[in-house]
Amino acid sequence: MEGMTDGPAQTEVDEFNWWHTFTFSNGAKARGVKNEILLDVETEHAFRYFRSGSTVLDVGAANGYFSIEAVRRGAKRVVALEKWGWLGDGFKQFELARRYLAPEIEAVHHDVMDLRSLSIGKFDYVLFMGVLYHLKNPLHALEVLAESTLEHLVVETHIDITDYDRPAMVFYPGSELNADASNWWGPNVQCVTEMLKIVGFARVEYLIHPLAPDRGFFYAFK
């Protein structure tokens, strides 16, 4: 991977509460909520259809783990898009990881709904990890993402009502899901699949998350 060969001091890293776990080349470690085991599994699933030389848009990049992984796997261009996760110290965390691990990543501090007004182009491979169920208007968001996707969109999301055989979503008006009021929806597999088809994807594959049965990966192909 391109980038600097050293890393930050451990004390600098420990100033922040991280979402993703990173190990810098000098041995300093960002201990995130998502540990290496979980991230290794999610990485293999997220990049299941990735090809070296692709352009990548990472929507909801947070600390930038998957953006950095895209660079490591040979992406030609990587854009990390995030809004809420970069408020407060969030962008400082992302910037610290980017500086030492993949400085070529382009940072765009915007919401997914702003994509239509941004001049950042279209992308071969779009990652949409852990964002869908946080949005008040998930179908609209997928429609916007479809316009930015040239080949593949990967959606990783919480799912619910898996025993219901029609496309449906559970609405969480409060903090019912994980005591988090920013969680709005629990779609089932049929619902996400059909939404992706409605917004313009020709084929959709689904894989359940190996470590979280209430989550899954959707692979949408143009």
C-alpha positions in Angstrom: 0.0 0.0 0.0 1.2 3.5 -0.7 1.6 5.8 2.2 4.0 6.6 5.0 6.1 4.0 6.6 5.8 5.2 10.2 2.8 5.9 12.3 1.3 8.0 15.1 2.3 7.7 18.7 0.1 5.4 20.7 -0.9 8.3 23.0 -2.1 10.2 19.9 -4.2 7.2 18.8 -5.6 6.7 22.3 -7.1 10.2 22.4 -10.0 9.0 20.3 -12.8 6.4 20.6 -12.5 4.4 17.4 -15.1 2.5 15.4 -12.7 0.5 13.3 -9.5 -1.3 14.6 -6.3 -0.3 12.9 -2.7 -1.4 13.4 -0.2 1.2 12.1 3.2 0.1 10.7 5.0 1.4 13.7 2.9 -0.9 16.0 0.5 1.7 17.3 -3.0 0.4 17.4 -6.4 1.9 17.3 -8.7 -0.3 19.3 -12.1 0.0 17.8 -15.6 -1.2 18.5 -15.2 -3.5 15.5 -12.3 -5.9 16.2 -9.9 -7.6 13.7 -11.9 -10.8 13.6 -15.1 -9.0 12.7 -13.4 -6.7 10.2 -11.6 -9.5 8.5 -14.9 -11.3 7.8 -16.6 -8.1 6.7 -13.7 -7.2 4.4 -13.8 -10.5 2.6 -17.5 -10.1 2.1 -17.4 -6.4 1.1 -14.8 -7.0 -1.5 -16.2 -10.3 -2.8 -16.5 -9.0 -6.4 -13.9 -6.3 -6.3 -11.3 -6.1 -9.1 -7.9 -4.3 -8.8 -7.9 -1.1 -10.8 -11.6 -0.3 -10.0 -12.7 3.1 -8.7 -14.4 2.9 -5.3 -16.9 5.1 -3.4 -17.1 4.2 0.3 -20.4 5.8 1.6 -20.5 6.1 5.4 -16.7 5.7 5.6 -16.4 6.5 9.4 -12.8 5.9 10.4 -12.0 4.9 6.8 -11.2 1.2 7.3 -12.8 0.0 4.1 -11.5 2.9 2.1 -8.0 2.0 3.2 -8.6 -1.6 2.3 -9.7 -0.6 -1.2 -6.4 1.2 -1.7 -4.6 -1.9 -0.3 -6.4 -4.1 -2.8 -5.3 -1.9 -5.8 -8.2 0.5 -6.3 -7.4 3.2 -8.9 -9.3 5.9 -7.1 -11.0 5.9 -3.7 -13.5 8.5 -2.4 -14.6 8.3 1.3 -17.9 10.0 1.8 -19.2 10.7 5.3 -21.2 13.3 7.2 -22.5 12.4 10.7 -19.5 10.2 11.5 -17.1 13.1 10.9 -18.7 15.5 13.2 -16.8 16.3 16.4 -13.6 14.3 16.5 -14.8 11.9 13.8 -12.9 13.5 11.0 -9.7 13.8 13.1 -9.8 10.0 13.5 -10.3 9.4 9.8 -7.6 11.9 8.9 -5.1 10.3 11.3 -5.7 6.8 9.7 -5.6 8.2 6.2 -2.4 10.2 6.8 -0.4 7.1 7.7 -2.2 4.3 5.8 -3.6 5.7 2.5 -3.1 9.5 2.0 -4.4 9.2 -1.6 -8.0 8.7 -0.4 -10.2 11.6 -1.3 -12.4 12.8 1.6 -15.9 14.2 0.9 -17.7 15.5 3.9 -21.3 15.2 2.7 -24.4 13.1 3.2 -25.3 10.3 0.7 -28.3 12.4 -0.3 -25.9 15.1 -1.6 -24.4 12.9 -4.2 -26.6 14.3 -7.0 -25.2 17.8 -6.4 -21.6 16.7 -6.1 -19.2 16.6 -9.1 -17.3 13.5 -8.0 -18.2 11.2 -10.9 -19.4 7.6 -11.0 -17.7 4.6 -9.6 -17.1 1.0 -10.5 -17.6 -0.3 -7.0 -19.7 1.4 -4.3 -19.7 0.3 -0.6 -22.7 1.1 1.6 -21.8 -0.6 4.8 -24.0 -0.2 7.9 -25.9 2.9 6.7 -29.2 1.9 5.1 -31.2 1.3 8.3 -30.0 4.7 9.7 -31.8 6.6 6.9 -35.3 8.0 7.0 -35.7 7.5 3.3 -33.8 4.3 2.4 -35.4 3.8 -1.1 -34.5 7.3 -2.1 -30.9 6.7 -0.9 -30.6 3.6 -3.0 -31.9 5.4 -6.0 -29.2 8.1 -5.6 -26.5 5.4 -5.1 -27.7 3.6 -8.2 -27.0 6.7 -10.3 -23.4 6.8 -8.9 -22.7 3.1 -9.5 -21.2 1.8 -12.8 -21.0 -1.9 -11.9 -21.4 -3.1 -8.3 -23.1 -1.8 -5.2 -22.5 -3.6 -1.9 -25.1 -3.0 0.8 -24.4 -4.3 4.3 -27.4 -3.7 6.7 -29.4 -4.8 9.6 -32.4 -7.0 8.7 -35.6 -7.9 10.5 -38.8 -10.0 10.1 -37.0 -12.7 8.2 -39.9 -15.1 8.7 -42.2 -12.8 6.6 -42.2 -13.8 3.0 -43.3 -10.5 1.4 -41.1 -7.4 1.1 -41.5 -5.4 4.3 -39.7 -3.2 6.8 -40.1 -2.7 10.5 -40.2 1.0 11.5 -38.4 1.9 14.8 -39.8 5.2 15.9 -37.7 5.4 19.0 -34.6 3.6 20.2 -35.9 0.1 20.0 -33.0 -1.2 18.0 -29.8 -1.3 20.1 -31.0 1.6 22.2 -30.0 3.9 19.3 -32.5 6.5 18.1 -30.7 6.9 14.8 -31.8 3.4 13.8 -35.0 3.8 11.8 -35.7 0.6 9.7 -35.4 -3.2 9.8 -36.0 -4.4 6.3 -36.2 -8.1 5.4 -34.2 -9.7 2.6 -37.0 -9.5 0.1 -37.5 -5.8 0.8 -33.8 -4.8 0.2 -33.6 -7.1 -2.9 -36.7 -5.6 -4.5 -35.7 -2.0 -3.7 -32.3 -2.6 -5.4 -34.1 -4.0 -8.5 -36.6 -1.1 -8.5 -33.7 1.5 -8.6 -32.1 -0.1 -11.6 -29.9 -3.1 -10.6 -30.4 -6.1 -12.9 -29.4 -8.8 -10.4 -29.0 -9.0 -6.6 -27.3 -11.6 -4.5 -27.6 -12.0 -0.7 -25.4 -13.5 1.9 -26.1 -13.6 5.6 -23.5 -12.1 7.8 -21.4 -15.0 9.2 -21.0 -13.4 12.6 -24.4 -11.6 13.0 -27.6 -13.4 11.9 -29.5 -10.1 12.0 -27.3 -8.6 9.3 -26.5 -9.4 5.7 -24.7 -8.4 2.5 -26.5 -7.6 -0.7 -24.5 -7.5 -4.0 -26.3 -5.5 -6.7 -25.1 -5.7 -10.3 -25.8 -3.3 -13.1 
